[in-house]
Amino acid sequence: MGIPEYDINASDISTDGTKLYLAGASNKKGAVLLIFDLDGAGIPSLDYTVLKIGVDAPSANGVVQGGNWIFVSAGHSNGGLFAFKKADLVPEGEDLFVGASFSAANGRAIGDRHVALEGGDVAQLHVYTIGSDDPADEAIWPIGSISHQNVEPENEYHGKGTVYLKDGSDVCYIAMGQYGMKAIDITNGNLVYTATGMITYGNTNAVSADDDYVYMANGAQGLGVYEPVVGDTELSLVGVWDGHEGVNMPASCNFVMSNGVNMFVAFGKEGGLTILSK
């Protein structure tokens, strides 16, 4: 399914399985959310609704449907996190900040937590509670600096950056660009894990985790697989995958997701999607 007018950055499916949400950008409209109906087989409709996000936000880069709402992150300038009612798409609220670059959740029910990443030299993780507008249920945790190396100067703070939360977990894994990965406890902001030693010329673009390993999409340095070390916050590097059948991929490792059995790895340019067995 091609949508030529739009660049798509993130996706989600409604909790009832009837809607597909695509967060992206248009040269004409800026940040947008595309909403498709899904049939019983999960096939999206040809027609879709376009929802404008923010006033002058250039791009939407994260979407989470939880409770009775849809939460969309947009940035980098004039952005933040925007909430809409799921039923009628009426705006419900917004938290404006510069540098919003992704969002994720540890569940989809009222009372679960969702987060939005704010990048830059003074990066922060914004933590919210689904269904609550009480400031006591929100938090902002400082996480250091997020920037990218070996890129054009204008892209130093505009590279890929994502966060990952496992269902039911309070540990949020954060892609930190040239600074690798950091994981914090979203209930108190305490450091849980770091992984920085491998990153010498690449950038960590995305992170995923399962019960055994942490997976980092490290750009030009491929896919890094790490494991926790008892009594240490620094993860141990298990191995690196940067090609197929002995041939290096001609592009950047941009995204990774694990389902506990397989790793789904996206490379740019000719790389496409590769599914690896754990």
Contacts in CASP RR format, 6 or more apart in sequence:
PFRMAT RR
TARGET T0000
AUTHOR 0000-0000-0000
METHOD contacts of the structure
MODEL  1
MGIPEYDINASDISTDGTKLYLAGASNKKGAVLLIFDLDGAGIPSLDYTV
LKIGVDAPSANGVVQGGNWIFVSAGHSNGGLFAFKKADLVPEGEDLFVGA
SFSAANGRAIGDRHVALEGGDVAQLHVYTIGSDDPADEAIWPIGSISHQN
VEPENEYHGKGTVYLKDGSDVCYIAMGQYGMKAIDITNGNLVYTATGMIT
YGNTNAVSADDDYVYMANGAQGLGVYEPVVGDTELSLVGVWDGHEGVNMP
ASCNFVMSNGVNMFVAFGKEGGLTILSK
1 44 0 8 1.000
3 22 0 8 1.000
3 34 0 8 1.000
5 26 0 8 1.000
5 27 0 8 1.000
5 28 0 8 1.000
6 22 0 8 1.000
6 24 0 8 1.000
6 25 0 8 1.000
6 26 0 8 1.000
6 32 0 8 1.000
6 34 0 8 1.000
7 24 0 8 1.000
7 25 0 8 1.000
7 26 0 8 1.000
7 59 0 8 1.000
8 22 0 8 1.000
8 23 0 8 1.000
8 24 0 8 1.000
8 34 0 8 1.000
9 23 0 8 1.000
9 24 0 8 1.000
9 25 0 8 1.000
9 59 0 8 1.000
9 60 0 8 1.000
9 61 0 8 1.000
9 62 0 8 1.000
10 22 0 8 1.000
10 23 0 8 1.000
10 24 0 8 1.000
10 60 0 8 1.000
10 61 0 8 1.000
10 62 0 8 1.000
10 63 0 8 1.000
10 102 0 8 1.000
10 103 0 8 1.000
11 20 0 8 1.000
11 21 0 8 1.000
11 22 0 8 1.000
11 23 0 8 1.000
11 63 0 8 1.000
12 20 0 8 1.000
12 21 0 8 1.000
12 63 0 8 1.000
12 64 0 8 1.000
12 65 0 8 1.000
13 19 0 8 1.000
13 20 0 8 1.000
13 21 0 8 1.000
13 38 0 8 1.000
13 65 0 8 1.000
14 20 0 8 1.000
14 21 0 8 1.000
14 65 0 8 1.000
14 86 0 8 1.000
15 65 0 8 1.000
15 66 0 8 1.000
15 67 0 8 1.000
15 108 0 8 1.000
17 38 0 8 1.000
17 42 0 8 1.000
18 37 0 8 1.000
18 38 0 8 1.000
19 35 0 8 1.000
19 36 0 8 1.000
19 37 0 8 1.000
19 38 0 8 1.000
19 65 0 8 1.000
20 35 0 8 1.000
20 36 0 8 1.000
20 37 0 8 1.000
20 38 0 8 1.000
20 44 0 8 1.000
21 33 0 8 1.000
21 34 0 8 1.000
21 35 0 8 1.000
21 63 0 8 1.000
21 65 0 8 1.000
21 70 0 8 1.000
22 33 0 8 1.000
22 34 0 8 1.000
22 35 0 8 1.000
22 36 0 8 1.000
22 63 0 8 1.000
23 31 0 8 1.000
23 32 0 8 1.000
23 33 0 8 1.000
23 53 0 8 1.000
23 60 0 8 1.000
23 61 0 8 1.000
23 62 0 8 1.000
23 63 0 8 1.000
23 72 0 8 1.000
23 73 0 8 1.000
23 74 0 8 1.000
24 31 0 8 1.000
24 32 0 8 1.000
24 33 0 8 1.000
24 34 0 8 1.000
24 59 0 8 1.000
24 60 0 8 1.000
24 61 0 8 1.000
25 31 0 8 1.000
25 32 0 8 1.000
25 58 0 8 1.000
25 59 0 8 1.000
25 60 0 8 1.000
26 32 0 8 1.000
29 50 0 8 1.000
29 52 0 8 1.000
30 52 0 8 1.000
30 53 0 8 1.000
30 56 0 8 1.000
30 57 0 8 1.000
30 58 0 8 1.000
30 59 0 8 1.000
31 52 0 8 1.000
31 53 0 8 1.000
31 54 0 8 1.000
31 57 0 8 1.000
31 58 0 8 1.000
31 59 0 8 1.000
31 60 0 8 1.000
31 72 0 8 1.000
31 74 0 8 1.000
31 75 0 8 1.000
31 79 0 8 1.000
32 50 0 8 1.000
32 51 0 8 1.000
32 52 0 8 1.000
32 53 0 8 1.000
32 60 0 8 1.000
33 50 0 8 1.000
33 51 0 8 1.000
33 53 0 8 1.000
33 60 0 8 1.000
33 63 0 8 1.000
33 70 0 8 1.000
33 72 0 8 1.000
33 84 0 8 1.000
34 48 0 8 1.000
34 49 0 8 1.000
34 50 0 8 1.000
34 51 0 8 1.000
35 48 0 8 1.000
35 49 0 8 1.000
35 50 0 8 1.000
35 51 0 8 1.000
35 89 0 8 1.000
36 44 0 8 1.000
36 45 0 8 1.000
36 47 0 8 1.000
36 48 0 8 1.000
37 44 0 8 1.000
37 45 0 8 1.000
37 47 0 8 1.000
38 44 0 8 1.000
38 45 0 8 1.000
39 45 0 8 1.000
49 89 0 8 1.000
51 84 0 8 1.000
51 89 0 8 1.000
53 60 0 8 1.000
53 72 0 8 1.000
53 74 0 8 1.000
53 82 0 8 1.000
54 74 0 8 1.000
54 78 0 8 1.000
54 79 0 8 1.000
54 82 0 8 1.000
54 94 0 8 1.000
55 78 0 8 1.000
56 77 0 8 1.000
56 78 0 8 1.000
57 74 0 8 1.000
57 75 0 8 1.000
57 77 0 8 1.000
57 78 0 8 1.000
57 79 0 8 1.000
57 80 0 8 1.000
58 74 0 8 1.000
58 75 0 8 1.000
58 76 0 8 1.000
58 77 0 8 1.000
58 78 0 8 1.000
59 74 0 8 1.000
59 75 0 8 1.000
59 76 0 8 1.000
60 72 0 8 1.000
60 73 0 8 1.000
60 74 0 8 1.000
60 75 0 8 1.000
61 73 0 8 1.000
61 74 0 8 1.000
61 75 0 8 1.000
61 100 0 8 1.000
61 101 0 8 1.000
61 102 0 8 1.000
62 72 0 8 1.000
62 73 0 8 1.000
62 74 0 8 1.000
62 102 0 8 1.000
62 103 0 8 1.000
63 70 0 8 1.000
63 71 0 8 1.000
63 72 0 8 1.000
63 73 0 8 1.000
63 103 0 8 1.000
64 70 0 8 1.000
64 71 0 8 1.000
64 103 0 8 1.000
64 104 0 8 1.000
64 105 0 8 1.000
64 108 0 8 1.000
64 114 0 8 1.000
65 71 0 8 1.000
65 86 0 8 1.000
65 108 0 8 1.000
66 86 0 8 1.000
66 105 0 8 1.000
66 107 0 8 1.000
66 108 0 8 1.000
66 109 0 8 1.000
66 112 0 8 1.000
66 114 0 8 1.000
66 130 0 8 1.000
67 86 0 8 1.000
67 108 0 8 1.000
67 109 0 8 1.000
67 110 0 8 1.000
67 130 0 8 1.000
67 131 0 8 1.000
68 85 0 8 1.000
68 86 0 8 1.000
68 87 0 8 1.000
68 131 0 8 1.000
69 83 0 8 1.000
69 84 0 8 1.000
69 85 0 8 1.000
69 86 0 8 1.000
69 92 0 8 1.000
69 130 0 8 1.000
69 131 0 8 1.000
70 83 0 8 1.000
70 84 0 8 1.000
70 85 0 8 1.000
70 86 0 8 1.000
70 89 0 8 1.000
71 81 0 8 1.000
71 82 0 8 1.000
71 83 0 8 1.000
71 103 0 8 1.000
71 105 0 8 1.000
71 114 0 8 1.000
71 116 0 8 1.000
71 128 0 8 1.000
72 81 0 8 1.000
72 82 0 8 1.000
72 83 0 8 1.000
72 84 0 8 1.000
72 103 0 8 1.000
73 79 0 8 1.000
73 80 0 8 1.000
73 81 0 8 1.000
73 82 0 8 1.000
73 100 0 8 1.000
73 101 0 8 1.000
73 102 0 8 1.000
73 103 0 8 1.000
73 116 0 8 1.000
73 117 0 8 1.000
74 80 0 8 1.000
74 82 0 8 1.000
74 100 0 8 1.000
75 98 0 8 1.000
75 99 0 8 1.000
75 100 0 8 1.000
75 101 0 8 1.000
76 98 0 8 1.000
76 99 0 8 1.000
76 100 0 8 1.000
76 101 0 8 1.000
76 157 0 8 1.000
76 158 0 8 1.000
77 98 0 8 1.000
77 99 0 8 1.000
78 96 0 8 1.000
78 98 0 8 1.000
79 96 0 8 1.000
79 97 0 8 1.000
79 98 0 8 1.000
79 99 0 8 1.000
79 100 0 8 1.000
80 94 0 8 1.000
80 95 0 8 1.000
80 96 0 8 1.000
80 97 0 8 1.000
80 98 0 8 1.000
80 99 0 8 1.000
80 100 0 8 1.000
80 116 0 8 1.000
80 118 0 8 1.000
81 94 0 8 1.000
81 95 0 8 1.000
81 97 0 8 1.000
81 100 0 8 1.000
81 103 0 8 1.000
81 116 0 8 1.000
81 126 0 8 1.000
81 128 0 8 1.000
82 91 0 8 1.000
82 93 0 8 1.000
82 94 0 8 1.000
83 91 0 8 1.000
83 92 0 8 1.000
83 93 0 8 1.000
83 94 0 8 1.000
84 90 0 8 1.000
84 91 0 8 1.000
84 92 0 8 1.000
85 92 0 8 1.000
95 116 0 8 1.000
95 126 0 8 1.000
95 128 0 8 1.000
97 118 0 8 1.000
97 124 0 8 1.000
97 126 0 8 1.000
98 118 0 8 1.000
99 118 0 8 1.000
99 119 0 8 1.000
99 120 0 8 1.000
99 157 0 8 1.000
100 116 0 8 1.000
100 117 0 8 1.000
100 118 0 8 1.000
100 119 0 8 1.000
101 117 0 8 1.000
101 118 0 8 1.000
101 119 0 8 1.000
101 159 0 8 1.000
101 160 0 8 1.000
101 161 0 8 1.000
101 162 0 8 1.000
102 116 0 8 1.000
102 117 0 8 1.000
102 161 0 8 1.000
102 162 0 8 1.000
102 163 0 8 1.000
103 114 0 8 1.000
103 115 0 8 1.000
103 116 0 8 1.000
103 117 0 8 1.000
103 163 0 8 1.000
104 114 0 8 1.000
104 115 0 8 1.000
104 162 0 8 1.000
104 163 0 8 1.000
104 164 0 8 1.000
104 165 0 8 1.000
104 172 0 8 1.000
105 112 0 8 1.000
105 113 0 8 1.000
105 114 0 8 1.000
105 115 0 8 1.000
105 130 0 8 1.000
105 165 0 8 1.000
106 112 0 8 1.000
106 113 0 8 1.000
106 114 0 8 1.000
106 165 0 8 1.000
106 166 0 8 1.000
106 167 0 8 1.000
106 168 0 8 1.000
106 169 0 8 1.000
106 170 0 8 1.000
106 186 0 8 1.000
107 113 0 8 1.000
107 114 0 8 1.000
107 130 0 8 1.000
107 165 0 8 1.000
107 167 0 8 1.000
107 168 0 8 1.000
108 130 0 8 1.000
109 130 0 8 1.000
110 130 0 8 1.000
110 131 0 8 1.000
111 129 0 8 1.000
111 130 0 8 1.000
111 131 0 8 1.000
111 132 0 8 1.000
112 129 0 8 1.000
112 130 0 8 1.000
112 168 0 8 1.000
113 127 0 8 1.000
113 128 0 8 1.000
113 129 0 8 1.000
113 130 0 8 1.000
113 165 0 8 1.000
113 170 0 8 1.000
113 186 0 8 1.000
114 127 0 8 1.000
114 128 0 8 1.000
114 130 0 8 1.000
115 125 0 8 1.000
115 126 0 8 1.000
115 127 0 8 1.000
115 128 0 8 1.000
115 163 0 8 1.000
115 165 0 8 1.000
115 172 0 8 1.000
115 186 0 8 1.000
116 125 0 8 1.000
116 126 0 8 1.000
116 128 0 8 1.000
117 123 0 8 1.000
117 125 0 8 1.000
117 126 0 8 1.000
117 146 0 8 1.000
117 161 0 8 1.000
117 162 0 8 1.000
117 163 0 8 1.000
117 174 0 8 1.000
118 124 0 8 1.000
118 125 0 8 1.000
118 126 0 8 1.000
119 146 0 8 1.000
119 157 0 8 1.000
119 161 0 8 1.000
120 145 0 8 1.000
120 146 0 8 1.000
120 147 0 8 1.000
120 157 0 8 1.000
121 144 0 8 1.000
121 145 0 8 1.000
121 147 0 8 1.000
121 157 0 8 1.000
122 142 0 8 1.000
122 144 0 8 1.000
122 145 0 8 1.000
123 142 0 8 1.000
123 143 0 8 1.000
123 144 0 8 1.000
123 145 0 8 1.000
123 146 0 8 1.000
123 176 0 8 1.000
124 140 0 8 1.000
124 141 0 8 1.000
124 142 0 8 1.000
124 143 0 8 1.000
125 140 0 8 1.000
125 141 0 8 1.000
125 143 0 8 1.000
125 163 0 8 1.000
125 172 0 8 1.000
125 174 0 8 1.000
125 184 0 8 1.000
125 186 0 8 1.000
125 189 0 8 1.000
126 138 0 8 1.000
126 139 0 8 1.000
126 140 0 8 1.000
127 138 0 8 1.000
127 139 0 8 1.000
127 140 0 8 1.000
127 141 0 8 1.000
127 186 0 8 1.000
128 137 0 8 1.000
128 138 0 8 1.000
129 137 0 8 1.000
129 138 0 8 1.000
139 186 0 8 1.000
139 189 0 8 1.000
141 184 0 8 1.000
141 186 0 8 1.000
141 189 0 8 1.000
143 174 0 8 1.000
143 176 0 8 1.000
143 182 0 8 1.000
143 184 0 8 1.000
144 176 0 8 1.000
144 179 0 8 1.000
144 182 0 8 1.000
145 176 0 8 1.000
145 179 0 8 1.000
146 157 0 8 1.000
146 161 0 8 1.000
146 174 0 8 1.000
146 175 0 8 1.000
146 176 0 8 1.000
146 177 0 8 1.000
146 179 0 8 1.000
147 156 0 8 1.000
147 157 0 8 1.000
147 177 0 8 1.000
147 178 0 8 1.000
147 179 0 8 1.000
148 155 0 8 1.000
148 156 0 8 1.000
148 157 0 8 1.000
148 158 0 8 1.000
148 159 0 8 1.000
148 177 0 8 1.000
148 178 0 8 1.000
148 203 0 8 1.000
149 156 0 8 1.000
149 177 0 8 1.000
149 178 0 8 1.000
149 201 0 8 1.000
149 202 0 8 1.000
149 203 0 8 1.000
150 201 0 8 1.000
150 202 0 8 1.000
150 203 0 8 1.000
150 220 0 8 1.000
151 159 0 8 1.000
151 203 0 8 1.000
159 177 0 8 1.000
159 203 0 8 1.000
159 205 0 8 1.000
160 175 0 8 1.000
160 177 0 8 1.000
160 203 0 8 1.000
160 205 0 8 1.000
160 206 0 8 1.000
160 254 0 8 1.000
160 255 0 8 1.000
161 175 0 8 1.000
161 177 0 8 1.000
161 205 0 8 1.000
161 206 0 8 1.000
162 175 0 8 1.000
162 205 0 8 1.000
162 206 0 8 1.000
162 207 0 8 1.000
162 255 0 8 1.000
163 172 0 8 1.000
163 173 0 8 1.000
163 174 0 8 1.000
163 175 0 8 1.000
163 207 0 8 1.000
164 172 0 8 1.000
164 173 0 8 1.000
164 206 0 8 1.000
164 207 0 8 1.000
164 208 0 8 1.000
164 209 0 8 1.000
165 171 0 8 1.000
165 172 0 8 1.000
165 173 0 8 1.000
165 186 0 8 1.000
166 209 0 8 1.000
166 210 0 8 1.000
170 185 0 8 1.000
170 186 0 8 1.000
170 187 0 8 1.000
171 183 0 8 1.000
171 184 0 8 1.000
171 185 0 8 1.000
171 186 0 8 1.000
171 192 0 8 1.000
171 193 0 8 1.000
172 183 0 8 1.000
172 184 0 8 1.000
172 185 0 8 1.000
172 186 0 8 1.000
173 181 0 8 1.000
173 182 0 8 1.000
173 183 0 8 1.000
173 193 0 8 1.000
173 207 0 8 1.000
173 208 0 8 1.000
173 209 0 8 1.000
173 214 0 8 1.000
174 181 0 8 1.000
174 182 0 8 1.000
174 183 0 8 1.000
174 184 0 8 1.000
174 207 0 8 1.000
175 181 0 8 1.000
175 204 0 8 1.000
175 205 0 8 1.000
175 206 0 8 1.000
175 207 0 8 1.000
175 216 0 8 1.000
175 217 0 8 1.000
176 182 0 8 1.000
176 204 0 8 1.000
177 199 0 8 1.000
177 202 0 8 1.000
177 203 0 8 1.000
177 204 0 8 1.000
177 205 0 8 1.000
178 199 0 8 1.000
178 202 0 8 1.000
178 203 0 8 1.000
178 204 0 8 1.000
179 196 0 8 1.000
179 199 0 8 1.000
179 204 0 8 1.000
180 194 0 8 1.000
180 195 0 8 1.000
180 196 0 8 1.000
180 197 0 8 1.000
180 198 0 8 1.000
180 199 0 8 1.000
180 203 0 8 1.000
180 204 0 8 1.000
180 216 0 8 1.000
180 218 0 8 1.000
181 193 0 8 1.000
181 194 0 8 1.000
181 195 0 8 1.000
181 196 0 8 1.000
181 204 0 8 1.000
181 207 0 8 1.000
181 214 0 8 1.000
181 216 0 8 1.000
181 235 0 8 1.000
182 191 0 8 1.000
182 193 0 8 1.000
182 194 0 8 1.000
183 191 0 8 1.000
183 192 0 8 1.000
183 193 0 8 1.000
183 194 0 8 1.000
183 207 0 8 1.000
183 214 0 8 1.000
184 190 0 8 1.000
184 191 0 8 1.000
184 192 0 8 1.000
185 192 0 8 1.000
191 233 0 8 1.000
192 233 0 8 1.000
193 214 0 8 1.000
193 228 0 8 1.000
193 233 0 8 1.000
193 234 0 8 1.000
193 235 0 8 1.000
194 233 0 8 1.000
194 234 0 8 1.000
194 235 0 8 1.000
195 204 0 8 1.000
195 214 0 8 1.000
195 216 0 8 1.000
195 226 0 8 1.000
195 234 0 8 1.000
195 235 0 8 1.000
195 237 0 8 1.000
196 234 0 8 1.000
197 237 0 8 1.000
198 218 0 8 1.000
198 221 0 8 1.000
198 224 0 8 1.000
198 237 0 8 1.000
198 240 0 8 1.000
199 218 0 8 1.000
199 221 0 8 1.000
200 221 0 8 1.000
201 220 0 8 1.000
201 221 0 8 1.000
202 218 0 8 1.000
202 219 0 8 1.000
202 220 0 8 1.000
202 221 0 8 1.000
203 218 0 8 1.000
203 219 0 8 1.000
203 220 0 8 1.000
204 216 0 8 1.000
204 217 0 8 1.000
204 218 0 8 1.000
204 219 0 8 1.000
205 217 0 8 1.000
205 218 0 8 1.000
205 219 0 8 1.000
205 252 0 8 1.000
205 253 0 8 1.000
205 254 0 8 1.000
205 255 0 8 1.000
206 216 0 8 1.000
206 217 0 8 1.000
206 254 0 8 1.000
206 255 0 8 1.000
206 256 0 8 1.000
206 257 0 8 1.000
207 214 0 8 1.000
207 215 0 8 1.000
207 216 0 8 1.000
207 217 0 8 1.000
207 256 0 8 1.000
208 214 0 8 1.000
208 215 0 8 1.000
208 256 0 8 1.000
208 257 0 8 1.000
208 258 0 8 1.000
208 263 0 8 1.000
209 215 0 8 1.000
209 258 0 8 1.000
210 258 0 8 1.000
210 259 0 8 1.000
210 260 0 8 1.000
210 278 0 8 1.000
211 260 0 8 1.000
212 227 0 8 1.000
212 260 0 8 1.000
212 278 0 8 1.000
213 225 0 8 1.000
213 226 0 8 1.000
213 227 0 8 1.000
213 238 0 8 1.000
213 258 0 8 1.000
213 278 0 8 1.000
214 225 0 8 1.000
214 226 0 8 1.000
214 227 0 8 1.000
214 228 0 8 1.000
214 235 0 8 1.000
215 223 0 8 1.000
215 224 0 8 1.000
215 225 0 8 1.000
215 226 0 8 1.000
215 256 0 8 1.000
215 258 0 8 1.000
215 263 0 8 1.000
216 223 0 8 1.000
216 224 0 8 1.000
216 225 0 8 1.000
216 226 0 8 1.000
216 256 0 8 1.000
217 223 0 8 1.000
217 224 0 8 1.000
217 253 0 8 1.000
217 254 0 8 1.000
217 255 0 8 1.000
217 256 0 8 1.000
217 265 0 8 1.000
217 266 0 8 1.000
218 224 0 8 1.000
218 253 0 8 1.000
219 252 0 8 1.000
219 253 0 8 1.000
219 254 0 8 1.000
220 252 0 8 1.000
220 253 0 8 1.000
221 240 0 8 1.000
221 242 0 8 1.000
221 253 0 8 1.000
222 240 0 8 1.000
222 241 0 8 1.000
222 242 0 8 1.000
222 243 0 8 1.000
222 249 0 8 1.000
222 252 0 8 1.000
222 253 0 8 1.000
223 240 0 8 1.000
223 241 0 8 1.000
223 242 0 8 1.000
223 253 0 8 1.000
223 256 0 8 1.000
223 263 0 8 1.000
223 265 0 8 1.000
223 276 0 8 1.000
224 237 0 8 1.000
224 238 0 8 1.000
224 239 0 8 1.000
224 240 0 8 1.000
224 241 0 8 1.000
225 237 0 8 1.000
225 238 0 8 1.000
225 239 0 8 1.000
225 240 0 8 1.000
225 241 0 8 1.000
226 235 0 8 1.000
226 236 0 8 1.000
226 237 0 8 1.000
226 238 0 8 1.000
227 235 0 8 1.000
227 236 0 8 1.000
227 238 0 8 1.000
228 235 0 8 1.000
228 236 0 8 1.000
229 235 0 8 1.000
229 236 0 8 1.000
241 265 0 8 1.000
241 276 0 8 1.000
242 248 0 8 1.000
242 249 0 8 1.000
242 253 0 8 1.000
243 249 0 8 1.000
244 274 0 8 1.000
249 267 0 8 1.000
249 270 0 8 1.000
249 271 0 8 1.000
250 269 0 8 1.000
250 270 0 8 1.000
250 271 0 8 1.000
251 267 0 8 1.000
251 268 0 8 1.000
251 269 0 8 1.000
251 270 0 8 1.000
251 271 0 8 1.000
251 272 0 8 1.000
252 267 0 8 1.000
252 268 0 8 1.000
252 269 0 8 1.000
253 265 0 8 1.000
253 266 0 8 1.000
253 267 0 8 1.000
254 266 0 8 1.000
254 267 0 8 1.000
254 268 0 8 1.000
255 265 0 8 1.000
255 266 0 8 1.000
256 263 0 8 1.000
256 264 0 8 1.000
256 265 0 8 1.000
256 266 0 8 1.000
257 263 0 8 1.000
257 264 0 8 1.000
258 264 0 8 1.000
258 278 0 8 1.000
260 278 0 8 1.000
261 277 0 8 1.000
261 278 0 8 1.000
262 275 0 8 1.000
262 276 0 8 1.000
262 277 0 8 1.000
262 278 0 8 1.000
263 275 0 8 1.000
263 276 0 8 1.000
263 278 0 8 1.000
264 273 0 8 1.000
264 274 0 8 1.000
264 275 0 8 1.000
265 273 0 8 1.000
265 274 0 8 1.000
265 275 0 8 1.000
265 276 0 8 1.000
266 272 0 8 1.000
266 273 0 8 1.000
266 274 0 8 1.000
267 273 0 8 1.000
267 274 0 8 1.000
END
